[in-house]
Amino acid sequence: RKNFIIAIDGFSSCGKSTVAKALAKHLNFVFIDSGAMYRAVTLYFIRNQVDCENAEAVSKALENIHIDFVPNAEKTQILLNDEDVSEEIRMMHVSDLVSEVSAIKAVRHAMVTQQQKLGQRRNIVMDGRDIGTTVFPDADLKIFMTANPSVRAERRFAELTAKGEQVSMEDVVENLSHRDHIDSTREESPLRQAKDAFVLDNSDLDQHEQLRIVLEQYADKK
Ligand code: C5P
């Protein structure tokens, strides 16, 4: 493999995608938000009332789901069967169910296969939960991000309310701990820190400092 792969994993709302985007921009790599793919699948399941317990229904749904990323000047759009769902997948009704849907083996297999294809030839930064452990165990650089829970909840709350969503701090805290619990205890590719990952706790770091630290790690591995 000639391309360079950077894997960024960690708990919900640790600021993974902010760092990943900044890094991709700086290095001119392609940024891929693997969580957005699980969110798009979840949105499809909600709209089509797919029963997560029904293996046949799940596999039929997966056959009918087509996800694309379309890079634009400012941000990358995510398309679910040609519809731009970039905004809707961030809403609470999707966040509330995404970890249940992401724990389904068939869903993970389908997404991991697609993610591996996306990283076949290009230099990429991919963020998620299992990128350095399952999707690209041989990634050239692995970052595991953490931040203390109250910092994470405040960040997510600010993000959602800025978009006009009516949520309480309590709902946000509950959603984050619910997802972290399911994500780290599921059977299939649970959220784990890869042994060879660099740990970045960004509770007290601004975006500039985080980028600097990650770029240092990149320079070491390059
Ligand atoms: O990254 P984000 O918070 O948008 O991810 C939403 C959810 O998607 C996570 O809580 C997790 O359940 C699931 N996910 C996953 N594996 C990934 C990325 C996300 O299971 N690689």
Boltz pocket constraint, residues with backbone or C-beta under 6 A from the ligand:
constraints:
  - pocket:
      binder: B
      contacts: [[A, 12], [A, 13], [A, 34], [A, 35], [A, 36], [A, 38], [A, 39], [A, 98], [A, 99], [A, 100], [A, 102], [A, 103], [A, 127], [A, 128], [A, 129], [A, 130], [A, 131], [A, 179], [A, 180], [A, 183]]
      max_distance: 6.0
